[in-house]
Amino acid sequence: MTIQKVDVLLVGGGVMSATLGTLLTKLDPTLKITMVERLDHVAHESTDGWNNAGTGHAGYCELNYTAEDEQGNVAIDRALAINANFEVSLQLWAHMVENGVLPAPTQFINPTPHMSFVWGEDNVAFLRQRHKKMSAHHLFKEMEYSEDPAVLREWMPLVMEGRDPAEKVAATRVTHGADVDFGSLTRNLVKRLQEKESFTLLLNHEVDDFEHAQDGSWFVRADDRKSGKSSTINAKFVFLGAGGGALPLLQASDIDEANGYGGFPVSGQWLVCKDPAIVSQHHAKVYGKAAIGAPPMSVPHLDTRIINGEPALLFGPYAGFTTKFLKAGSKLDLLKSVSISNLLPMMSVGINNMDLTKYLISEVMQSHEDRVATLRGYFPNCKDEDWTLAEAGQRVQVIKKDAEGRGKLEFGTELVAAKDGSLAALLGASPGASVSVQAMIEVLERCFKDKMQSEWKARLKEIIPSYGEDLKTNADLLNSIREHTLTTLKLK
């Protein structure tokens, strides 16, 4: 059997692997890199435009990133961190546009105001406090707030048209928000990587076996899904960036750090409108409050999208119960992921999250009329016949051991790395793709420590000027970087 020797093996052809491959190539063009994707083209699972919210999550409008405690206090720390991390993504993309690596920004990112919208006295009070706290920080200083229906009609006419004039409403707006087609972005990144002799892309190949060698490298078997033939790749470093499929791959690696991890799969659906007469009346991402018991990925939003150059209006996502870890996965994925090490955490999460399970099942049972009725909270005059249902991507929420050895359900992303730095996996969902650059920098820092502390540090700072700085505390740096990235990416 032929063994291919590489420096880096990227498993999964999504935005995470593409971003890591891009960074590594920038830092050391001599690295030999192979990307393995189980489907016949890249960016077709979680990264695909129709499977991804595409919001460019920056904490501007997503109310689930600013939780309210029992005393009514709004915490903004998570929104600050996500916003600073999204600024890192913008810096890399701007650098690559300037250097001709990425095409014109409009082919993957477009300016789309980010808004939060609520109704009812309690929710308005929440949004008012949220705005007061957030606009006081330099990351969110440009956030506007209004309770004036006339102003809101200018911001989002479809949302306000036909609404009870006596209803108490409020909204915030950040005009330099973005809509990101992560599918187009990823395909362009991989296209550039393929131009390099040191990069190999294997499509229709599925990784299913790992062996950790004594020298620290990995022997990984990849099966050609068309021919049935197997090949072996010997890699010094392996990254598992396979979306929902990363968990079973991590378990197959059998590293100690994988013990106790499990996954809770959640599916999603969108209502989609492509009628130009309707789509042209809404140019914003309008996020509301999630229903009680809903997972964070199910925060409702009426969403302007440009996917593969085609404008559309989406509403959702509607969550659903599934046992698949990938959209093109198997119904046995969840069962196969159960092991001795994660059985207790997964049982604990199942017992303690019955309300969530019931909510997901109820979402699956909804009729088209039920879904459109929810949409009317954001578009009162909508008509059933203008909207069709589309399947969104699969997400696998992280289950991990808590301090007592039981389980807890995490709704963010989490990097799991072998102690010797030879393998890393990214688990979880939101904010996901939007913070892909910061997430992959964390991979570099944990798995390429020596390089990052020497020659790579200066190179990375040339690409990402804020590297090594804290945008949450350095207002002057944030202002200068944001001005540059918004101008370069045509988001102003």
One Martini backbone bead per residue (centre of mass of N, CA, C, O) as a GRO file, in nm:
protein
  492
    1MET     BB    1   0.096   0.037   0.023
    2THR     BB    2   0.061   0.364  -0.021
    3ILE     BB    3   0.243   0.638   0.133
    4GLN     BB    4   0.155   0.956   0.236
    5LYS     BB    5   0.356   1.235   0.300
    6VAL     BB    6   0.287   1.483   0.554
    7ASP     BB    7   0.244   1.762   0.756
    8VAL     BB    8  -0.073   1.810   0.680
    9LEU     BB    9  -0.405   1.712   0.789
   10LEU     BB   10  -0.726   1.779   0.647
   11VAL     BB   11  -1.046   1.716   0.787
   12GLY     BB   12  -1.231   1.868   0.581
   13GLY     BB   13  -1.410   2.113   0.348
   14GLY     BB   14  -1.421   2.370   0.525
   15VAL     BB   15  -1.359   2.671   0.677
   16MET     BB   16  -1.153   2.568   0.881
   17SER     BB   17  -0.954   2.417   0.697
   18ALA     BB   18  -0.912   2.651   0.496
   19THR     BB   19  -0.797   2.849   0.705
   20LEU     BB   20  -0.561   2.681   0.809
   21GLY     BB   21  -0.425   2.636   0.535
   22THR     BB   22  -0.381   2.936   0.476
   23LEU     BB   23  -0.207   3.010   0.721
   24LEU     BB   24   0.018   2.798   0.681
   25THR     BB   25   0.102   2.897   0.398
   26LYS     BB   26   0.183   3.181   0.493
   27LEU     BB   27   0.397   3.083   0.713
   28ASP     BB   28   0.463   2.800   0.527
   29PRO     BB   29   0.506   2.715   0.195
   30THR     BB   30   0.651   2.418   0.241
   31LEU     BB   31   0.411   2.282   0.328
   32LYS     BB   32   0.253   1.969   0.333
   33ILE     BB   33  -0.088   1.947   0.212
   34THR     BB   34  -0.394   1.769   0.306
   35MET     BB   35  -0.731   1.732   0.184
   36VAL     BB   36  -1.028   1.575   0.319
   37GLU     BB   37  -1.335   1.481   0.142
   38ARG     BB   38  -1.641   1.300   0.136
   39LEU     BB   39  -1.731   1.469  -0.086
   40ASP     BB   40  -1.744   1.615  -0.422
   41HIS     BB   41  -1.724   1.889  -0.247
   42VAL     BB   42  -1.676   2.173  -0.102
   43ALA     BB   43  -1.879   2.332   0.115
   44HIS     BB   44  -2.159   2.125   0.179
   45GLU     BB   45  -2.224   2.163   0.466
   46SER     BB   46  -2.207   2.387   0.712
   47THR     BB   47  -2.078   2.606   0.503
   48ASP     BB   48  -2.305   2.634   0.342
   49GLY     BB   49  -2.524   2.882   0.272
   50TRP     BB   50  -2.791   2.703   0.338
   51ASN     BB   51  -2.652   2.591   0.627
   52ASN     BB   52  -2.591   2.897   0.699
   53ALA     BB   53  -2.652   3.200   0.843
   54GLY     BB   54  -2.434   3.434   0.752
   55THR     BB   55  -2.404   3.683   0.963
   56GLY     BB   56  -2.152   3.756   1.098
   57HIS     BB   57  -2.085   3.709   1.395
   58ALA     BB   58  -2.078   4.011   1.633
   59GLY     BB   59  -2.312   4.076   1.858
   60TYR     BB   60  -2.527   4.288   1.757
   61CYS     BB   61  -2.815   4.089   1.737
   62GLU     BB   62  -2.761   3.847   1.931
   63LEU     BB   63  -2.937   3.775   2.220
   64ASN     BB   64  -2.786   3.506   2.321
   65TYR     BB   65  -2.509   3.680   2.393
   66THR     BB   66  -2.715   3.842   2.613
   67ALA     BB   67  -2.778   3.756   2.901
   68GLU     BB   68  -3.039   3.714   3.149
   69ASP     BB   69  -3.096   3.729   3.465
   70GLU     BB   70  -3.307   3.705   3.739
   71GLN     BB   71  -3.247   4.030   3.792
   72GLY     BB   72  -3.207   4.166   3.488
   73ASN     BB   73  -2.914   4.126   3.401
   74VAL     BB   74  -2.687   4.216   3.147
   75ALA     BB   75  -2.459   4.026   2.960
   76ILE     BB   76  -2.159   4.114   2.738
   77ASP     BB   77  -1.899   3.937   2.718
   78ARG     BB   78  -1.958   3.749   2.477
   79ALA     BB   79  -2.002   3.971   2.266
   80LEU     BB   80  -1.719   4.089   2.287
   81ALA     BB   81  -1.562   3.837   2.200
   82ILE     BB   82  -1.701   3.792   1.925
   83ASN     BB   83  -1.637   4.064   1.800
   84ALA     BB   84  -1.328   4.046   1.818
   85ASN     BB   85  -1.312   3.783   1.646
   86PHE     BB   86  -1.442   3.896   1.386
   87GLU     BB   87  -1.219   4.106   1.334
   88VAL     BB   88  -1.012   3.890   1.260
   89SER     BB   89  -1.149   3.787   1.007
   90LEU     BB   90  -1.153   4.056   0.853
   91GLN     BB   91  -0.845   4.086   0.832
   92LEU     BB   92  -0.786   3.843   0.655
   93TRP     BB   93  -0.978   3.910   0.420
   94ALA     BB   94  -0.854   4.184   0.355
   95HIS     BB   95  -0.568   4.085   0.293
   96MET     BB   96  -0.662   3.894   0.055
   97VAL     BB   97  -0.784   4.110  -0.124
   98GLU     BB   98  -0.532   4.295  -0.151
   99ASN     BB   99  -0.360   4.022  -0.267
  100GLY     BB  100  -0.561   3.845  -0.462
  101VAL     BB  101  -0.679   3.582  -0.322
  102LEU     BB  102  -0.939   3.725  -0.321
  103PRO     BB  103  -1.204   3.845  -0.438
  104ALA     BB  104  -1.443   4.033  -0.456
  105PRO     BB  105  -1.633   4.089  -0.184
  106THR     BB  106  -1.922   4.042  -0.321
  107GLN     BB  107  -1.862   3.718  -0.346
  108PHE     BB  108  -1.882   3.687   0.009
  109ILE     BB  109  -1.950   3.997   0.101
  110ASN     BB  110  -2.214   4.202   0.260
  111PRO     BB  111  -2.387   4.472   0.339
  112THR     BB  112  -2.578   4.426   0.658
  113PRO     BB  113  -2.781   4.512   0.877
  114HIS     BB  114  -2.793   4.483   1.234
  115MET     BB  115  -3.079   4.358   1.419
  116SER     BB  116  -3.292   4.417   1.697
  117PHE     BB  117  -3.619   4.270   1.791
  118VAL     BB  118  -3.896   4.380   2.000
  119TRP     BB  119  -4.180   4.292   2.220
  120GLY     BB  120  -4.279   4.428   2.493
  121GLU     BB  121  -4.200   4.545   2.795
  122ASP     BB  122  -3.974   4.347   2.887
  123ASN     BB  123  -3.811   4.341   2.619
  124VAL     BB  124  -3.759   4.643   2.602
  125ALA     BB  125  -3.601   4.665   2.866
  126PHE     BB  126  -3.377   4.474   2.778
  127LEU     BB  127  -3.281   4.631   2.523
  128ARG     BB  128  -3.215   4.895   2.665
  129GLN     BB  129  -2.993   4.779   2.848
  130ARG     BB  130  -2.818   4.656   2.630
  131HIS     BB  131  -2.753   4.919   2.482
  132LYS     BB  132  -2.625   5.076   2.714
  133LYS     BB  133  -2.386   4.877   2.754
  134MET     BB  134  -2.277   4.847   2.460
  135SER     BB  135  -2.245   5.156   2.367
  136ALA     BB  136  -2.016   5.207   2.594
  137HIS     BB  137  -1.851   5.042   2.400
  138HIS     BB  138  -1.628   5.053   2.137
  139LEU     BB  139  -1.744   4.804   1.976
  140PHE     BB  140  -2.064   4.950   2.012
  141LYS     BB  141  -2.091   5.270   1.955
  142GLU     BB  142  -2.284   5.244   1.675
  143MET     BB  143  -2.533   5.173   1.827
  144GLU     BB  144  -2.872   5.183   1.780
  145TYR     BB  145  -3.185   5.329   1.922
  146SER     BB  146  -3.548   5.238   1.919
  147GLU     BB  147  -3.920   5.316   1.984
  148ASP     BB  148  -3.992   5.433   1.705
  149PRO     BB  149  -4.201   5.343   1.455
  150ALA     BB  150  -4.093   5.534   1.232
  151VAL     BB  151  -3.801   5.438   1.243
  152LEU     BB  152  -3.856   5.131   1.205
  153ARG     BB  153  -3.979   5.162   0.920
  154GLU     BB  154  -3.708   5.244   0.793
  155TRP     BB  155  -3.540   4.993   0.876
  156MET     BB  156  -3.820   4.774   0.873
  157PRO     BB  157  -4.094   4.753   0.691
  158LEU     BB  158  -4.196   4.453   0.709
  159VAL     BB  159  -4.211   4.444   1.025
  160MET     BB  160  -4.420   4.702   1.055
  161GLU     BB  161  -4.621   4.610   0.863
  162GLY     BB  162  -4.933   4.558   1.023
  163ARG     BB  163  -4.888   4.664   1.299
  164ASP     BB  164  -4.970   4.740   1.607
  165PRO     BB  165  -4.952   5.067   1.719
  166ALA     BB  166  -4.973   4.983   2.042
  167GLU     BB  167  -4.721   4.835   2.032
  168LYS     BB  168  -4.439   4.751   2.202
  169VAL     BB  169  -4.125   4.867   2.064
  170ALA     BB  170  -3.782   4.759   1.963
  171ALA     BB  171  -3.446   4.867   1.841
  172THR     BB  172  -3.142   4.779   1.685
  173ARG     BB  173  -2.842   4.924   1.509
  174VAL     BB  174  -2.594   4.809   1.261
  175THR     BB  175  -2.470   4.909   0.952
  176HIS     BB  176  -2.182   4.722   0.941
  177GLY     BB  177  -2.291   4.470   0.873
  178ALA     BB  178  -2.293   4.114   0.765
  179ASP     BB  179  -2.298   3.904   0.477
  180VAL     BB  180  -2.197   3.557   0.459
  181ASP     BB  181  -2.054   3.339   0.213
  182PHE     BB  182  -1.895   3.061   0.315
  183GLY     BB  183  -1.890   2.894   0.063
  184SER     BB  184  -1.745   3.093  -0.126
  185LEU     BB  185  -1.504   3.144   0.051
  186THR     BB  186  -1.399   2.850   0.062
  187ARG     BB  187  -1.369   2.794  -0.240
  188ASN     BB  188  -1.155   3.018  -0.279
  189LEU     BB  189  -0.943   2.911  -0.084
  190VAL     BB  190  -0.907   2.630  -0.217
  191LYS     BB  191  -0.832   2.726  -0.497
  192ARG     BB  192  -0.564   2.855  -0.403
  193LEU     BB  193  -0.437   2.600  -0.282
  194GLN     BB  194  -0.438   2.432  -0.556
  195GLU     BB  195  -0.200   2.612  -0.687
  196LYS     BB  196  -0.025   2.437  -0.503
  197GLU     BB  197   0.204   2.179  -0.491
  198SER     BB  198   0.172   2.130  -0.163
  199PHE     BB  199  -0.133   2.067  -0.248
  200THR     BB  200  -0.406   1.834  -0.159
  201LEU     BB  201  -0.716   1.705  -0.299
  202LEU     BB  202  -0.961   1.476  -0.150
  203LEU     BB  203  -1.228   1.346  -0.288
  204ASN     BB  204  -1.435   1.100  -0.186
  205HIS     BB  205  -1.310   1.081   0.114
  206GLU     BB  206  -1.281   0.859   0.404
  207VAL     BB  207  -1.220   0.869   0.735
  208ASP     BB  208  -1.151   0.556   0.962
  209ASP     BB  209  -0.833   0.560   1.063
  210PHE     BB  210  -0.601   0.546   1.349
  211GLU     BB  211  -0.234   0.592   1.404
  212HIS     BB  212   0.001   0.627   1.659
  213ALA     BB  213   0.316   0.701   1.642
  214GLN     BB  214   0.624   0.717   1.800
  215ASP     BB  215   0.699   1.003   1.647
  216GLY     BB  216   0.385   1.147   1.651
  217SER     BB  217   0.254   1.054   1.418
  218TRP     BB  218   0.009   0.976   1.154
  219PHE     BB  219  -0.201   0.706   1.054
  220VAL     BB  220  -0.429   0.746   0.779
  221ARG     BB  221  -0.730   0.631   0.658
  222ALA     BB  222  -0.851   0.650   0.312
  223ASP     BB  223  -1.160   0.618   0.147
  224ASP     BB  224  -1.282   0.550  -0.160
  225ARG     BB  225  -1.622   0.591  -0.242
  226LYS     BB  226  -1.600   0.478  -0.541
  227SER     BB  227  -1.371   0.238  -0.549
  228GLY     BB  228  -1.282   0.132  -0.240
  229LYS     BB  229  -1.013   0.235  -0.196
  230SER     BB  230  -0.712   0.253  -0.006
  231SER     BB  231  -0.529   0.495   0.193
  232THR     BB  232  -0.221   0.631   0.329
  233ILE     BB  233  -0.154   0.883   0.580
  234ASN     BB  234   0.138   1.061   0.683
  235ALA     BB  235   0.114   1.277   0.969
  236LYS     BB  236   0.224   1.526   1.184
  237PHE     BB  237  -0.064   1.669   1.139
  238VAL     BB  238  -0.410   1.680   1.268
  239PHE     BB  239  -0.726   1.806   1.140
  240LEU     BB  240  -1.067   1.826   1.272
  241GLY     BB  241  -1.302   1.985   1.029
  242ALA     BB  242  -1.614   1.815   1.019
  243GLY     BB  243  -1.804   1.919   1.206
  244GLY     BB  244  -2.017   1.682   1.311
  245GLY     BB  245  -1.777   1.467   1.226
  246ALA     BB  246  -1.554   1.522   1.451
  247LEU     BB  247  -1.629   1.339   1.688
  248PRO     BB  248  -1.585   1.047   1.571
  249LEU     BB  249  -1.291   1.109   1.493
  250LEU     BB  250  -1.187   1.170   1.774
  251GLN     BB  251  -1.259   0.893   1.889
  252ALA     BB  252  -1.080   0.729   1.682
  253SER     BB  253  -0.802   0.841   1.789
  254ASP     BB  254  -0.778   0.788   2.112
  255ILE     BB  255  -0.741   1.024   2.282
  256ASP     BB  256  -0.757   1.131   2.600
  257GLU     BB  257  -0.910   1.411   2.543
  258ALA     BB  258  -1.185   1.258   2.436
  259ASN     BB  259  -1.288   1.196   2.699
  260GLY     BB  260  -1.645   1.248   2.753
  261TYR     BB  261  -1.733   1.312   2.474
  262GLY     BB  262  -2.023   1.447   2.316
  263GLY     BB  263  -2.344   1.459   2.124
  264PHE     BB  264  -2.606   1.700   2.011
  265PRO     BB  265  -2.826   1.683   1.765
  266VAL     BB  266  -2.926   1.945   1.521
  267SER     BB  267  -3.165   2.063   1.321
  268GLY     BB  268  -3.274   2.253   1.018
  269GLN     BB  269  -3.493   2.528   0.900
  270TRP     BB  270  -3.632   2.717   0.624
  271LEU     BB  271  -3.776   3.005   0.517
  272VAL     BB  272  -3.831   3.092   0.166
  273CYS     BB  273  -3.776   3.394  -0.034
  274LYS     BB  274  -3.764   3.497  -0.405
  275ASP     BB  275  -3.931   3.747  -0.431
  276PRO     BB  276  -3.835   4.050  -0.546
  277ALA     BB  277  -4.064   4.230  -0.421
  278ILE     BB  278  -3.985   4.139  -0.127
  279VAL     BB  279  -3.676   4.134  -0.100
  280SER     BB  280  -3.637   4.452  -0.168
  281GLN     BB  281  -3.774   4.544   0.128
  282HIS     BB  282  -3.522   4.384   0.263
  283HIS     BB  283  -3.218   4.511   0.450
  284ALA     BB  284  -3.157   4.268   0.684
  285LYS     BB  285  -3.084   4.153   1.023
  286VAL     BB  286  -3.349   4.017   1.222
  287TYR     BB  287  -3.343   3.973   1.567
  288GLY     BB  288  -3.469   3.777   1.824
  289LYS     BB  289  -3.625   3.587   2.058
  290ALA     BB  290  -3.618   3.300   2.198
  291ALA     BB  291  -3.771   3.037   2.275
  292ILE     BB  292  -3.865   2.853   2.520
  293GLY     BB  293  -3.616   2.590   2.503
  294ALA     BB  294  -3.434   2.691   2.293
  295PRO     BB  295  -3.175   2.682   2.108
  296PRO     BB  296  -2.951   2.917   2.007
  297MET     BB  297  -2.975   2.842   1.693
  298SER     BB  298  -3.307   2.936   1.717
  299VAL     BB  299  -3.291   3.222   1.657
  300PRO     BB  300  -3.493   3.444   1.526
  301HIS     BB  301  -3.477   3.544   1.164
  302LEU     BB  302  -3.479   3.809   0.930
  303ASP     BB  303  -3.293   3.733   0.621
  304THR     BB  304  -3.055   3.863   0.436
  305ARG     BB  305  -2.941   3.704   0.127
  306ILE     BB  306  -2.629   3.599  -0.047
  307ILE     BB  307  -2.624   3.317  -0.267
  308ASN     BB  308  -2.442   3.280  -0.527
  309GLY     BB  309  -2.562   3.584  -0.605
  310GLU     BB  310  -2.847   3.527  -0.464
  311PRO     BB  311  -3.126   3.666  -0.357
  312ALA     BB  312  -3.280   3.640  -0.024
  313LEU     BB  313  -3.536   3.528   0.211
  314LEU     BB  314  -3.506   3.442   0.557
  315PHE     BB  315  -3.659   3.213   0.800
  316GLY     BB  316  -3.526   3.146   1.127
  317PRO     BB  317  -3.466   2.862   1.258
  318TYR     BB  318  -3.595   2.538   1.257
  319ALA     BB  319  -3.593   2.304   1.472
  320GLY     BB  320  -3.464   1.960   1.515
  321PHE     BB  321  -3.478   1.617   1.536
  322THR     BB  322  -3.177   1.410   1.545
  323THR     BB  323  -2.915   1.146   1.461
  324LYS     BB  324  -2.743   1.321   1.294
  325PHE     BB  325  -2.419   1.480   1.217
  326LEU     BB  326  -2.503   1.496   0.914
  327LYS     BB  327  -2.674   1.560   0.635
  328ALA     BB  328  -2.491   1.308   0.500
  329GLY     BB  329  -2.562   1.102   0.711
  330SER     BB  330  -2.644   0.892   0.986
  331LYS     BB  331  -2.885   0.756   1.203
  332LEU     BB  332  -2.631   0.618   1.376
  333ASP     BB  333  -2.443   0.837   1.495
  334LEU     BB  334  -2.532   0.863   1.790
  335LEU     BB  335  -2.501   0.567   1.877
  336LYS     BB  336  -2.193   0.537   1.791
  337SER     BB  337  -2.094   0.771   2.005
  338VAL     BB  338  -2.131   0.574   2.227
  339SER     BB  339  -1.954   0.533   2.539
  340ILE     BB  340  -1.805   0.474   2.831
  341SER     BB  341  -1.695   0.776   2.869
  342ASN     BB  342  -2.000   0.920   2.775
  343LEU     BB  343  -2.256   0.798   2.905
  344LEU     BB  344  -2.306   0.973   3.157
  345PRO     BB  345  -2.315   1.257   3.027
  346MET     BB  346  -2.548   1.188   2.825
  347MET     BB  347  -2.760   1.104   3.031
  348SER     BB  348  -2.761   1.365   3.195
  349VAL     BB  349  -2.847   1.550   2.962
  350GLY     BB  350  -3.110   1.404   2.891
  351ILE     BB  351  -3.250   1.442   3.169
  352ASN     BB  352  -3.191   1.774   3.187
  353ASN     BB  353  -3.325   1.806   2.861
  354MET     BB  354  -3.634   1.749   2.800
  355ASP     BB  355  -3.741   2.022   2.698
  356LEU     BB  356  -3.567   2.028   2.446
  357THR     BB  357  -3.670   1.771   2.315
  358LYS     BB  358  -3.966   1.856   2.298
  359TYR     BB  359  -3.918   2.105   2.125
  360LEU     BB  360  -3.793   1.963   1.877
  361ILE     BB  361  -4.036   1.781   1.818
  362SER     BB  362  -4.242   2.013   1.780
  363GLU     BB  363  -4.100   2.134   1.533
  364VAL     BB  364  -4.137   1.888   1.343
  365MET     BB  365  -4.472   1.897   1.369
  366GLN     BB  366  -4.501   2.128   1.197
  367SER     BB  367  -4.662   2.329   0.991
  368HIS     BB  368  -4.667   2.565   0.757
  369GLU     BB  369  -4.864   2.746   0.914
  370ASP     BB  370  -4.701   2.753   1.176
  371ARG     BB  371  -4.446   2.885   1.061
  372VAL     BB  372  -4.584   3.142   0.950
  373ALA     BB  373  -4.692   3.240   1.222
  374THR     BB  374  -4.409   3.307   1.330
  375LEU     BB  375  -4.329   3.506   1.104
  376ARG     BB  376  -4.549   3.731   1.178
  377GLY     BB  377  -4.372   3.861   1.404
  378TYR     BB  378  -4.180   3.984   1.144
  379PHE     BB  379  -4.430   3.950   0.911
  380PRO     BB  380  -4.752   4.024   0.913
  381ASN     BB  381  -4.808   4.024   0.570
  382CYS     BB  382  -4.766   3.746   0.508
  383LYS     BB  383  -4.762   3.465   0.276
  384ASP     BB  384  -4.767   3.137   0.240
  385GLU     BB  385  -4.700   3.116  -0.083
  386ASP     BB  386  -4.405   3.275  -0.059
  387TRP     BB  387  -4.313   3.010   0.102
  388THR     BB  388  -4.042   2.783   0.157
  389LEU     BB  389  -3.888   2.481   0.241
  390ALA     BB  390  -3.558   2.443   0.391
  391GLU     BB  391  -3.268   2.283   0.446
  392ALA     BB  392  -3.045   2.273   0.688
  393GLY     BB  393  -2.801   2.220   0.889
  394GLN     BB  394  -2.600   2.047   1.097
  395ARG     BB  395  -2.572   2.013   1.459
  396VAL     BB  396  -2.324   1.964   1.731
  397GLN     BB  397  -2.347   1.959   2.051
  398VAL     BB  398  -2.167   1.977   2.333
  399ILE     BB  399  -2.052   1.710   2.543
  400LYS     BB  400  -1.943   1.726   2.889
  401LYS     BB  401  -1.775   1.718   3.162
  402ASP     BB  402  -1.805   1.788   3.482
  403ALA     BB  403  -1.693   1.819   3.802
  404GLU     BB  404  -1.877   1.542   3.870
  405GLY     BB  405  -1.882   1.366   3.583
  406ARG     BB  406  -2.093   1.465   3.434
  407GLY     BB  407  -2.315   1.655   3.228
  408LYS     BB  408  -2.285   1.911   2.966
  409LEU     BB  409  -2.424   2.166   2.763
  410GLU     BB  410  -2.283   2.310   2.479
  411PHE     BB  411  -2.307   2.624   2.258
  412GLY     BB  412  -2.028   2.622   2.145
  413THR     BB  413  -1.691   2.615   2.090
  414GLU     BB  414  -1.431   2.343   2.079
  415LEU     BB  415  -1.099   2.267   2.158
  416VAL     BB  416  -0.927   1.957   2.084
  417ALA     BB  417  -0.606   1.844   2.214
  418ALA     BB  418  -0.323   1.700   2.205
  419LYS     BB  419  -0.052   1.712   2.415
  420ASP     BB  420   0.157   1.698   2.152
  421GLY     BB  421   0.010   1.854   1.899
  422SER     BB  422  -0.084   1.632   1.658
  423LEU     BB  423  -0.396   1.690   1.741
  424ALA     BB  424  -0.714   1.839   1.626
  425ALA     BB  425  -1.049   1.955   1.733
  426LEU     BB  426  -1.364   2.089   1.624
  427LEU     BB  427  -1.637   2.174   1.823
  428GLY     BB  428  -1.951   2.264   1.742
  429ALA     BB  429  -2.096   2.588   1.685
  430SER     BB  430  -2.179   2.860   1.782
  431PRO     BB  431  -2.023   3.095   1.579
  432GLY     BB  432  -1.809   2.958   1.415
  433ALA     BB  433  -1.731   3.078   1.112
  434SER     BB  434  -1.693   3.377   1.213
  435VAL     BB  435  -1.436   3.254   1.411
  436SER     BB  436  -1.222   3.089   1.242
  437VAL     BB  437  -0.955   3.243   1.277
  438GLN     BB  438  -0.928   3.232   1.585
  439ALA     BB  439  -0.953   2.924   1.606
  440MET     BB  440  -0.690   2.870   1.429
  441ILE     BB  441  -0.496   3.021   1.610
  442GLU     BB  442  -0.533   2.827   1.847
  443VAL     BB  443  -0.411   2.588   1.702
  444LEU     BB  444  -0.131   2.711   1.661
  445GLU     BB  445  -0.069   2.767   1.968
  446ARG     BB  446  -0.107   2.455   2.061
  447CYS     BB  447   0.053   2.293   1.799
  448PHE     BB  448   0.281   2.549   1.728
  449LYS     BB  449   0.458   2.684   1.955
  450ASP     BB  450   0.745   2.733   1.851
  451LYS     BB  451   0.667   2.892   1.597
  452MET     BB  452   0.489   3.114   1.743
  453GLN     BB  453   0.750   3.213   1.924
  454SER     BB  454   0.887   3.299   1.653
  455GLU     BB  455   0.858   3.336   1.318
  456TRP     BB  456   0.531   3.347   1.306
  457LYS     BB  457   0.445   3.598   1.464
  458ALA     BB  458   0.526   3.825   1.261
  459ARG     BB  459   0.366   3.717   1.018
  460LEU     BB  460   0.084   3.728   1.147
  461LYS     BB  461   0.086   4.041   1.200
  462GLU     BB  462   0.078   4.116   0.897
  463ILE     BB  463  -0.209   3.990   0.856
  464ILE     BB  464  -0.285   4.047   1.179
  465PRO     BB  465  -0.251   4.336   1.352
  466SER     BB  466  -0.396   4.233   1.638
  467TYR     BB  467  -0.193   4.042   1.714
  468GLY     BB  468  -0.152   4.036   2.070
  469GLU     BB  469  -0.411   4.193   2.109
  470ASP     BB  470  -0.686   4.384   2.271
  471LEU     BB  471  -0.988   4.495   2.146
  472LYS     BB  472  -1.146   4.536   2.422
  473THR     BB  473  -0.911   4.767   2.528
  474ASN     BB  474  -0.825   4.883   2.230
  475ALA     BB  475  -0.961   5.145   2.073
  476ASP     BB  476  -0.758   5.255   1.865
  477LEU     BB  477  -0.707   4.990   1.716
  478LEU     BB  478  -0.996   4.928   1.639
  479ASN     BB  479  -1.052   5.182   1.470
  480SER     BB  480  -0.829   5.138   1.253
  481ILE     BB  481  -0.908   4.852   1.165
  482ARG     BB  482  -1.206   4.894   1.095
  483GLU     BB  483  -1.167   5.104   0.876
  484HIS     BB  484  -1.005   4.916   0.689
  485THR     BB  485  -1.195   4.668   0.660
  486LEU     BB  486  -1.456   4.812   0.568
  487THR     BB  487  -1.329   4.933   0.314
  488THR     BB  488  -1.209   4.679   0.176
  489LEU     BB  489  -1.504   4.513   0.207
  490LYS     BB  490  -1.745   4.712   0.158
  491LEU     BB  491  -1.920   4.787   0.453
  492LYS     BB  492  -1.993   5.109   0.453
   0.00000   0.00000   0.00000
